[in-house]
Amino acid sequence: MDMYKEPHPEDVGFYASQKWGKDMTEIKQDSLATLGFELTWTSDVAKHREFYFAEQVNFWRDLFPGEVYQALLGKKIGDQVNLSFPAGEITPPYESKQIFSLHPRQFERRRVKGCLVEPRYGRFYPKGLLKGLANVFSANLEPFRCVGVESEHVTVDINHPLATKENELQITVYDITQKETDRGGRLTDWMEVITSGPGMQARSDGRSTDFFSDCPFSRGDEQNDSLFYEKPRFVAHIDSKAQEIVRSLYGELLRPGMKVLDLMSSWRSHVRESLKLASLVGLGLNKEEMEDNPQLTGYVVHDLNSDPGLPFDDHTFDAVICTVSVEYMAHPFHVFNDVARLLKPGGYFINTFSNRWFPPKVINIWEELNDFERMGLVLEYYLQSGKYDNLETYSARGWSRPITDRHYPEILTADPVFAVRGQTTR
């Protein structure tokens, strides 16, 4: 089952055609278009789907593979194009010479929150940490992967994270407009944009990524969480567009009559109000916030970081959702094991998050990672429990930020949404 069905193209097309210039009936060489790119690929442990919403795609100036460009010419609003690409077709191809060993001193170690960052297997780091390489400078943020750590050398892989992966690409036409003027400007390589990040959530060579050797679950503020969250906040942690995406994602998996647990709940659950669940129980830290949540049928005040055991009987729920909160779990392995216990066989555990958090309470490892690596971290929680299958990750990026949002226009794009889900083994 798909994790998230995008809004109907014709609805978005109506919105976009009000926003820009003269409407066109089909894509031509001088068109501007709004496109939705959905990249699908698989790793050894999961299915991965990456959605990117691209506005004002310039067919005269921007870069596409020839096959993509030709497939889109003549397409109309609502049309879809489906293409398959072998490994290395829409990313730089894999090259064995891009894997090499360095002396350990060539990896610059830095302290983050008092912990020394060491090279760890499977982790990504910015190239700027590498010393003594030609054409690599300290400001270089392009990622490389550590694929070997020995006392006498560190092995690095600077291939693209998707270089060995076959890809399926679905492109949806949301809107088409005609350029009224063209005054030059920046060209965009759209394959580079949509493949920037994907692949980093996968394991390297089938081995688990070493996220856990340093101080991963320490936090800046180690005082009792009940004190930190004692005062209700009643704030949205992601913008309204990101909330809409989360609601749609949950709506694709949850069904009427289900019993659902909202883990680490708050004053809103981001579940569609039209969905007639049998029950939606909240477990969180602030009583006042959960009392204000109109969708909860019940709630439990419970601090998972003090007691990671969940106060529910076995096989109580059909699904457990956790929204923008997995980054605060100090005992995730215990929690993921216990969630599997209280889920019915085949039940869903769905974690969604973005790139915003409370710095004092987020776990150390979270702040060290790329957005896509964070999905890999959460995947490891599922995998190390051994109690989930049908694992899937999902990302949604590129949407415009609502103009009513308090961070607009300082931030023009909506908060990205990342999701990881699994089903308990039957």
C-alpha positions in Angstrom: 0.0 0.0 0.0 1.3 3.4 -0.9 2.2 5.5 2.1 1.0 8.8 0.7 -1.2 9.7 -2.3 -0.3 13.1 -3.7 -3.1 15.7 -4.1 -5.0 15.3 -7.4 -2.9 17.0 -10.2 -5.9 18.9 -11.5 -6.5 20.5 -8.1 -2.9 21.7 -7.9 -3.1 22.8 -11.5 -6.0 25.1 -10.8 -4.0 26.6 -7.9 -0.9 27.0 -9.9 -2.6 28.5 -13.0 -4.0 31.3 -10.8 -0.5 32.0 -9.6 1.4 32.4 -12.8 0.8 33.6 -16.4 -1.0 32.4 -19.4 -2.2 28.8 -19.3 -0.9 26.3 -21.9 -2.7 23.1 -22.9 0.5 21.0 -23.3 4.2 21.1 -22.5 6.3 22.7 -25.3 9.9 23.7 -25.6 9.2 27.1 -24.1 6.9 26.0 -21.3 7.1 26.6 -17.6 5.6 23.6 -15.7 4.9 22.4 -12.2 5.9 18.8 -11.9 5.8 16.2 -9.2 8.8 13.8 -9.3 8.4 10.5 -7.4 11.5 8.4 -7.3 11.2 4.8 -6.2 14.0 2.4 -5.4 14.7 -0.5 -3.1 17.5 -1.4 -0.7 18.3 -4.8 0.9 15.9 -4.1 3.7 13.2 -1.6 2.6 11.3 0.1 -0.2 12.0 3.8 -0.6 9.9 6.6 -2.1 11.1 10.1 -2.6 8.7 12.9 -3.8 9.8 16.3 -4.9 7.4 19.1 -5.9 9.1 21.3 -8.6 7.6 24.7 -9.5 8.5 26.7 -12.6 10.4 24.0 -14.3 11.8 25.8 -17.4 11.8 23.5 -20.4 13.9 26.0 -22.4 16.7 26.3 -19.9 16.7 23.5 -17.3 18.5 20.2 -17.6 16.9 16.8 -18.0 18.0 13.4 -19.4 16.9 13.3 -23.0 14.5 10.5 -22.3 12.7 12.5 -19.6 12.6 15.7 -21.8 11.1 13.8 -24.8 8.6 11.9 -22.6 7.2 15.2 -21.1 6.8 17.1 -24.4 3.2 17.2 -25.4 1.9 16.2 -22.0 -1.1 17.9 -20.4 -2.1 18.8 -16.8 -2.9 15.5 -15.0 -0.8 13.4 -17.3 1.8 11.1 -15.8 5.0 9.7 -17.2 6.6 6.5 -15.9 10.2 5.7 -16.6 12.8 3.1 -15.5 16.5 3.8 -15.2 19.4 1.4 -14.7 21.9 2.1 -12.0 24.1 5.1 -12.8 21.7 6.6 -15.4 20.3 9.6 -13.5 23.2 9.8 -11.0 27.0 9.6 -11.6 27.8 6.0 -12.3 29.5 3.8 -9.7 33.3 3.7 -10.0 35.5 1.4 -7.9 38.2 4.0 -7.9 35.9 6.2 -5.9 36.5 3.9 -2.9 39.9 4.3 -1.3 41.8 4.3 2.0 43.2 7.2 4.0 45.4 7.5 7.1 43.2 8.0 10.2 44.8 11.4 10.7 43.3 12.6 7.4 39.8 12.4 9.0 39.3 15.6 11.0 37.8 14.7 14.4 35.5 17.3 16.0 33.7 17.6 19.2 29.9 17.8 19.2 28.2 18.4 22.6 31.3 17.1 24.3 31.6 13.9 22.2 34.5 13.4 19.8 33.1 12.5 16.4 35.0 9.4 15.1 34.6 7.8 11.7 32.0 5.1 12.0 31.0 2.4 9.5 28.2 3.3 7.1 28.0 6.9 8.3 28.1 9.9 5.9 30.3 12.9 6.6 31.0 16.1 4.7 34.1 15.9 2.4 35.5 19.0 4.2 36.5 16.7 7.1 39.0 14.9 4.8 42.5 16.4 4.7 45.2 16.1 2.0 42.8 15.4 -0.9 43.2 17.2 -4.2 40.4 19.7 -4.8 38.7 19.1 -1.5 38.4 22.1 0.8 37.2 22.5 4.4 34.0 24.1 3.3 33.0 21.2 1.0 29.7 19.8 2.3 29.3 17.1 -0.3 28.9 13.8 1.5 31.1 10.8 1.5 30.5 7.5 3.2 32.8 5.7 5.7 32.9 2.1 4.6 35.8 0.8 6.7 37.5 1.7 10.0 40.8 0.1 11.0 43.6 1.2 13.3 45.8 2.0 10.3 43.4 3.3 7.8 39.9 4.6 7.1 38.1 3.6 3.9 35.9 6.1 2.2 33.3 5.9 -0.6 32.7 9.1 -2.6 30.3 7.5 -5.1 26.7 8.8 -5.2 24.5 7.0 -2.6 22.2 5.8 -5.4 25.0 4.9 -7.8 24.3 1.1 -7.6 20.5 1.4 -7.4 17.9 1.0 -10.2 15.3 3.7 -10.1 11.7 4.1 -11.1 10.6 7.6 -11.8 7.0 8.8 -12.0 6.4 12.4 -13.1 3.0 14.1 -12.7 2.2 17.3 -14.6 0.5 19.6 -12.1 0.5 22.8 -14.1 1.7 24.3 -17.4 2.2 28.0 -18.2 3.8 30.1 -20.9 6.8 32.2 -20.2 5.9 35.9 -20.7 9.6 36.9 -20.7 12.9 35.2 -20.3 15.6 37.3 -18.8 18.1 34.6 -18.2 18.7 33.2 -14.7 19.9 30.0 -13.1 19.4 26.7 -14.8 18.4 23.7 -12.7 19.5 20.1 -13.2 16.4 18.4 -11.9 17.8 14.9 -11.6 20.6 16.3 -9.4 17.9 18.0 -7.3 15.7 15.0 -6.7 18.6 12.6 -6.1 20.3 14.9 -3.6 19.8 13.0 -0.3 18.1 9.8 -1.3 20.2 6.7 -0.8 21.7 7.9 2.4 19.1 6.0 4.4 20.3 2.6 3.1 22.8 0.3 4.7 26.2 -0.1 3.1 26.9 -3.6 1.7 24.1 -5.0 3.8 25.8 -4.2 7.1 24.0 -2.2 9.8 25.2 1.4 10.1 27.1 2.2 13.2 25.0 5.0 14.7 25.5 3.8 18.2 29.2 3.7 19.2 29.5 7.3 20.5 27.0 9.1 22.8 23.9 8.8 20.5 21.2 9.1 23.1 22.6 11.8 25.3 20.9 15.2 25.3 21.7 18.7 26.0 19.2 18.8 28.8 19.1 15.6 30.8 16.7 16.8 33.5 13.4 15.0 33.9 11.3 15.4 30.8 8.1 15.9 32.8 9.5 19.2 34.1 10.5 20.4 30.6 7.1 19.6 29.2 5.1 20.6 32.3 3.9 23.9 30.8 1.5 23.4 27.8 2.8 25.0 24.6 -0.1 24.6 22.1 2.3 25.2 19.1 2.5 23.5 15.8 5.9 21.9 15.3 5.6 21.8 11.5 3.9 24.2 9.0 0.3 23.6 7.8 1.5 22.1 4.4 3.6 19.5 6.2 0.7 18.8 8.6 -1.5 18.2 5.5 1.1 15.7 4.1 1.3 13.8 7.4 -2.6 13.6 7.6 -2.6 12.2 4.0 0.1 9.8 4.8 -1.7 8.4 7.9 -5.0 8.5 5.9 -3.5 6.0 3.4 -2.8 3.5 6.1 -5.4 3.9 8.8 -8.9 2.5 8.2 -12.3 3.2 9.8 -12.8 1.0 12.9 -9.1 0.8 13.8 -7.8 1.2 17.3 -4.9 3.6 17.1 -2.3 4.8 19.7 -0.9 8.3 19.2 2.6 7.9 20.8 4.2 11.0 22.4 0.9 12.8 21.8 0.1 16.4 22.1 -2.8 18.8 21.4 -3.3 17.7 17.8 -2.9 14.2 16.3 -2.7 15.0 12.5 -5.3 12.4 11.7 -8.1 13.2 9.3 -11.2 14.2 11.3 -13.4 12.3 8.7 -11.7 9.0 9.6 -14.0 7.1 11.9 -11.6 5.3 14.1 -12.8 3.0 16.9 -10.5 4.7 19.3 -7.5 7.1 19.2 -5.6 7.0 22.5 -2.9 9.5 23.3 0.2 8.8 25.3 2.2 12.0 26.2 3.7 14.2 28.8 1.3 17.1 29.1 -2.3 16.5 30.4 -3.6 19.9 29.3 -2.4 19.5 25.7 -4.0 16.1 25.4 -7.2 17.3 27.0 -7.4 20.0 24.3 -7.0 17.4 21.5 -10.5 17.0 20.0 -9.7 13.6 18.4 -8.4 11.7 21.3 -10.9 9.2 22.8 -8.6 8.8 25.8 -5.1 9.6 27.0 -2.4 8.5 29.4 0.2 10.7 30.9 3.5 8.8 30.7 7.2 9.6 30.4 8.8 7.2 27.9 12.3 8.4 28.7 11.8 7.6 32.4 9.9 4.4 31.8 10.0 3.1 28.2 7.5 0.4 28.9 4.1 1.1 27.5 1.1 0.7 29.9 -1.1 -1.3 27.5 -2.0 -5.0 27.1 -0.6 -7.2 24.3 -2.2 -6.8 20.8 -4.3 -3.8 21.8 -3.9 -1.6 18.8 -4.1 -1.9 15.0 -1.7 1.0 14.5 0.7 3.3 16.4 1.6 6.7 15.0 4.4 8.9 16.3 4.5 12.4 14.9 7.7 14.6 15.1 8.8 12.9 18.3 11.0 9.9 17.5 14.0 12.3 17.7 13.4 12.7 21.5 13.4 8.9 22.4 16.3 8.2 24.8 15.5 4.4 24.8 14.3 3.7 21.2 15.1 0.0 21.2 13.0 -0.6 24.2 10.1 1.5 22.8 10.2 -0.2 19.4 10.1 -3.6 21.0 7.2 -2.7 23.3 5.2 -1.1 20.4 5.5 -4.4 18.6 4.1 -6.2 21.7 1.0 -4.0 21.9 0.3 -4.1 18.1 -1.9 -6.7 16.6 -0.1 -9.0 14.1 0.4 -7.0 10.9 -0.2 -3.7 12.7 1.5 -0.6 11.5 4.1 1.5 13.4 4.5 4.8 11.5 7.0 7.5 12.5 7.0 10.9 10.8 9.4 13.8 11.4 10.8 16.9 9.8 14.0 19.0 10.2 12.8 21.0 13.2 13.1 20.1 16.9 13.6 21.3 20.5 17.4 21.5 20.8 17.7 20.8 24.5 15.8 17.5 24.3 16.8 16.0 21.0 19.2 13.1 21.1 22.8 13.9 20.1 22.9 11.6 17.1 19.9 13.3 15.5 21.8 16.6 15.1 24.8 14.9 13.6 22.9 13.3 10.7 21.6 14.4 7.3 17.8 14.4 6.9 18.0 11.1 4.9 20.4 9.5 7.3 17.8 10.1 10.0 15.5 7.8 8.2 18.3 5.2 8.2 18.6 5.7 12.0 14.9 5.0 12.5 15.1 2.0 10.1 17.8 0.6 12.4 15.4 0.8 15.3 12.9 -1.4 13.4 15.5 -3.7 12.1 17.3 -4.3 15.4 14.0 -5.2 17.1 13.6 -8.0 14.6 9.8 -7.7 15.0 8.8 -5.7 11.9 8.8 -6.3 8.1 7.5 -4.5 5.0 9.7 -1.6 5.9 9.3 1.6 3.9 10.7 5.1 3.9 9.1 8.2 2.4 10.2 11.7 1.8 8.3 14.8 0.6 10.1 18.0 -0.3 9.8 21.1 -2.4 6.3 22.3 -1.6 5.8 26.0 -1.2 5.5 27.3 2.4 2.0 28.7 3.2 2.0 32.5 3.1 0.2 32.5 6.4 3.1 30.7 8.1 5.0 32.8 10.7 8.3 31.8 9.0 7.2 33.1 5.6 8.8 34.7 3.6 12.1 34.1 5.4 11.6 30.4 4.5 9.9 29.9 1.2 9.6 26.1 1.1 7.4 24.0 3.4 8.9 21.8 6.1 10.0 18.6 4.5 8.3 15.4 5.7 10.1 12.1 6.3 8.4 8.9 7.3 9.5 5.4 8.2 7.0 2.6 8.7 6.9 -1.1 9.4 4.4 -3.8 10.1 4.6 -6.3 12.9 5.4 -9.8 11.7 2.4 -12.1 11.4 
